[in-house]
Amino acid sequence: MKTVPRVLVVEDEPAIAELVAVNLRHNGFQPIWAEDGEAAQRELDAVLPDVILLDWMLPGQSGLALARKWRGTARTKAIPILMLTARGDEPDKVAGLDAGADDYITKPFSTQELLARIRAVLRRRAPEQATEAVTIGELTLDAGTHRVHWRGQPVKVGPTEFKLLAHLMKHPERVHSRAQLLDKVWGDHVFIEERTVDVHVKRLREALGEAGAMVETVRGAGYRLTAQPQAALKAG
Ligand code: CA
């Protein structure tokens, strides 16, 4: 299962929205179109996107006012906002960034530029969604292809276990409490008990087989992924 980043496109001009949506879809993103601030708010109340593409000039509330509002709201404040503006002059850009936008892009823009900016804000804001491969010892996880390998052999891991492993591998040797793992891996969409973490750690270890020893329990503290587990791995 591959994670497709959701992009909320807030744009009142259907032709531009359509063009952007088509390009996003072709490049591995899931676009959601909202034609104004009200429609965008409904989308945000339902499911949080990974990034918001926000047009500056909108009917009703302006993009600037919306950026300021979403930045000031706990639920939405961490979502990267990329502003689209037809005006390229400096004061507007500064106003956009002051309002909390992460970046801006001036119309007309090329698809490649738009995609590059989206990927950049996603990388900066959400390291969990990086697409690079991580290798710890002989265990490799590729977030781009959603594959895990142990000593060159593919390992089948469920979607939640994959996210859990990705987080642990990106911060190896560090101890993560159950609460931290819930926050980073499960996010704020659902309320889950801490023992759920234990269940998924158990499943992850089972899926990893021999490499499961790399996921260590730190008594009274949580879990950590280590290249040198206490329970030694057999030489491969
Ligand atoms: Ca517009």
Residues whose N, C-alpha, C, O or C-beta is under 5 A from the ligand:
A	BS01	CA	D12 E13 D55 M57 L58
